[in-house]
Structures are given as structure tokens and as C-alpha cells.
């Protein structure tokens, strides 16, 4: 990963502190705590950078490569972040907003968008802030991204669309549920591989990919990320809002063998949500691999869910 200007500033300041300590602190006994504090602060900065600054991923294909005509769109959030995406016209059956995972972009949702569009739905795909081609430097794992999905809903409402569904994956699934808890303009939600909170997302990811213990390393990293993003990470927690989604129907999909976000997260999300709600645990599938493992059943369940909701509306 290339050094960002902020990283270079931190590196230069750290070297300056080392030089000043060597120059003016003669006692080795006094130098040790200063160096330990410096190491701790650099660790907090760098580890938080890994959490909030995912690499910019650009999917190499467009909807046209999946047999769908589209047009580029853009809209702004309430705090002025420019969001960019694609709009794929359907036959006016309703519109599904697709929400990609952390670290990916809108193109990651094209396989699911294709079968939904061929069923008749219009599709809106967009890049979350700090991802793909949208503006923004950082990702908050969902806390600020909910403003992005609310802006997407407003964009569709401005076009006269009244039947809006959302389908999200991992971070996108968490954001989809958060959005549905805020606005009744979302008629239905499918959430796959979602996590409950900022803390659980970081803990699960680090455990899966780095096999690192939760303590003592992660709390300082999360705390620093919150300071840099200007919010308290504990405020991103689906437990605080799942009860507000009803009567909007939700379908929770999770992989039983998910190593990145444990299936217990999906089950707890389902248990804490109110009716109408549905749960599908897919066996023998990894994180966000439900579609590739159970393609025919996946398409049937998703299409039937949205069809039932929009027929009732």
C-alpha cells in the first residue's frame, strides 16, 4: 500500500521525536518509556489506518459485460459526499438497491443484479464513500455509509419510484438494515453476511485473517479509528435499531461455514429483529459464497421474497 500524506507526516514526526530524545534525553532509563509511548501511538495510527482506509478496488467489468444496458449516475449525500453508480432499467416492477461489501465496489454485486434485472427489476448499484469511484477518504464500516444509502433512496424517490428494495452484502448488509430502520421508503431488505457492530466486524476480520487475539491490541486501534472518524464505534450496533425495521420484511442470509463473519452474527440479527422476518442458513459455503454454492435455490428465494413484498404493495 503506498504511503498517504498523513502516513508520511506521522513517520516524519516519529523520526523527529526519536532525534529529539537522542539529543536531549541522556538517561537510557528515561528514554525507554518515551520510546514505548511512541511505539504505542504509531501502532494506534497505523492499525486504525488499516481499518478505515480500504484499498480502492475497481471491478474490471460493467453491467454491459453481464448483458445489461445501464447509465452512469451520481448523487450527493446530506453532508456533500459525491456518490457514483450505475442505474439499470427494468420493466417498472420496482427497484432494488445493491450494497457492496467493505473493500469492494459496486461491480461485485453484478451477478446478483443480473438475475434480478432479468426478472424485471430496475437496479441501482453504487460505490460507498471511500470505495470505488465515489468521493470520501475513509470507511466507517457502516456508521456514515447509511447516509449513502439514504441518498440513493432519495435519488429514486426523486425519479418517482415508490417500490424500493435493498440487497446488501457484509458491510452492505449491515448498512441495508440500518437504512431500513431509519426510512419507511425501503419496502424490503435482504442482508447477506452482515455483522452486528463495528467491534464485531473488526474482531472477526482480524481473527480470521491474522489470527490475532482481541486483547490488548484491538481496543486501542478501534478507539483511534473512532477519534479519526469523529464518532464512537460502539454507536454502530444493530442491536440498537433492529426493532425499528418492522413492519418492513427482512430476509437474513448467512453461510454456516463463514469464517469471516460467524454465522452466530446472522442468527443474532434474526433473533433480535421483529416480524416479518426470514432466515436462510446456507451449509458448506464461505463468506459471501452463498450464491456460488446454491445458485438455483438462491435465485428462487431472493426472487420469491421480493415478489411477495412488491405484490403486497
C-alpha positions, -999 to 999 in steps of 0.1 A, spaced: 0 0 0 15 34 -9 21 59 18 -6 85 22 4 121 30 -9 116 65 12 85 70 43 103 58 36 131 83 33 106 111 65 89 100 84 122 99 71 133 133 81 99 148 117 103 134 118 138 148 108 126 182 134 99 182 160 125 172 150 149 200 150 121 226 185 111 215 196 147 215 182 159 248 174 129 270 207 115 281 193 88 305 186 55 289 162 48 317 141 78 308 142 71 271 125 37 274 90 50 284 92 77 257 100 51 231 73 28 243 47 56 242 59 65 207 56 29 195 21 27 210 9 59 193 23 48 159 7 14 163 -27 31 171 -24 52 140 -13 25 116 -37 -1 128 -66 24 126 -55 32 91 -59 -5 81 -95 -4 95 -107 28 79 -87 30 47 -95 0 24 -76 -1 -9 -96 13 -38 -109 -17 -57 -123 -13 -92 -142 -42 -107 -130 -48 -142 -164 -53 -158 -195 -32 -163 -232 -42 -164 -229 -44 -202 -205 -73 -198 -233 -91 -179 -259 -84 -207 -275 -53 -191 -278 -18 -205 -270 9 -180 -262 45 -175 -238 62 -151 -253 82 -123 -242 103 -94 -259 119 -63 -248 136 -32 -253 127 5 -266 152 30 -230 161 40 -219 166 4 -201 133 -4 -204 126 -41 -216 90 -47 -212 74 -81 -230 44 -95 -250 27 -122 -287 25 -130 -301 -4 -149 -336 0 -162 -362 -27 -156 -398 -31 -165 -411 -9 -137 -417 -38 -113 -397 -19 -86 -361 -10 -80 -335 -29 -60 -306 -10 -45 -275 -32 -43 -249 -26 -15 -214 -40 -19 -191 -53 8 -163 -35 26 -132 -32 4 -151 -39 -29 -171 -18 -52 -205 -18 -70 -193 -43 -96 -190 -70 -70 -229 -72 -69 -233 -76 -107 -240 -114 -106 -270 -109 -83 -280 -78 -101 -282 -97 -134 -308 -123 -123 -329 -96 -106 -328 -74 -136 -338 -103 -159 -367 -109 -136 -379 -74 -143 -364 -51 -116 -346 -19 -121 -312 -20 -103 -292 8 -87 -257 0 -78 -233 25 -62 -199 28 -45 -199 36 -8 -179 65 3 -142 57 3 -147 29 -22 -146 26 -59 -152 59 -77 -171 77 -50 -157 105 -30 -145 102 6 -112 92 21 -124 67 48 -148 39 55 -167 38 89 -179 2 83 -215 14 82 -219 44 105 -216 71 79 -224 48 49 -260 48 60 -261 83 46 -251 69 13 -280 45 11 -304 72 22 -292 94 -6 -297 65 -30 -333 61 -18 -339 99 -22 -324 97 -57 -350 70 -66 -378 89 -49 -370 119 -70 -374 97 -101 -409 88 -89 -400 52 -77 -422 41 -48 -413 4 -46 -377 2 -33 -359 -29 -21 -324 -32 -8 -300 -61 -11 -267 -58 8 -236 -80 14 -214 -80 46 -210 -42 53 -236 -36 27 -260 -59 45 -254 -41 78 -260 -7 61 -292 -20 44 -306 -29 78 -295 4 93 -312 22 64 -345 3 68 -345 12 105 -345 49 95 -367 53 65 -400 36 57 -393 42 20 -374 10 19 -400 -17 13 -379 -49 18 -343 -59 28 -322 -89 20 -290 -89 41 -263 -115 35 -232 -120 57 -239 -89 78 -222 -81 111 -238 -67 143 -214 -40 152 -182 -21 144 -164 -40 171 -176 -74 160 -166 -67 124 -131 -57 133 -127 -86 158 -140 -112 134 -119 -99 104 -86 -98 124 -92 -132 139 -100 -147 105 -71 -132 85 -44 -125 111 -52 -150 139 -45 -122 164 -61 -120 199 -87 -94 207 -67 -81 237 -47 -60 242 -42 -49 206 -76 -42 190 -93 -19 215 -67 9 210 -70 5 172 -107 8 173 -106 37 198 -82 56 175 -103 48 144 -133 64 162 -113 95 170 -102 99 135 -137 93 121 -153 115 148 -178 90 162 -179 64 190 -175 30 174 -200 15 199 -227 36 183 -226 13 153 -246 -16 167 -276 -32 150 -289 -42 184 -300 -6 189 -321 -4 158 -333 -38 146 -366 -34 164 -373 -3 144 -373 -21 110 -407 -38 114 -431 -39 96 -405 -38 67 -399 -75 59 -363 -87 60 -345 -119 48 -313 -128 66 -289 -150 46 -257 -163 62 -231 -190 55 -229 -218 81 -192 -221 74 -185 -183 73 -150 -178 88 -150 -140 84 -184 -131 100 -195 -161 121 -230 -175 115 -238 -166 151 -239 -129 140 -266 -136 114 -286 -157 138 -285 -130 164 -295 -104 139 -325 -125 130 -334 -132 166 -334 -96 176 -354 -84 146 -392 -83 147 -416 -99 123 -419 -102 94 -385 -118 91 -370 -148 74 -337 -167 79 -318 -189 55 -285 -205 67 -266 -219 38 -245 -250 45 -210 -256 31 -205 -220 20 -178 -194 29 -183 -157 35 -205 -143 7 -203 -176 -12 -239 -185 -8 -248 -176 -44 -220 -196 -60 -227 -226 -38 -265 -226 -41 -272 -207 -73 -306 -221 -82 -321 -221 -47 -305 -186 -40 -322 -171 -70 -355 -187 -62 -356 -175 -26 -345 -139 -35 -369 -136 -63 -398 -151 -43 -391 -128 -14 -391 -95 -34 -421 -107 -55 -442 -113 -24 -433 -79 -9 -439 -59 -40 -472 -78 -49 -485 -68 -14 -476 -32 -22 
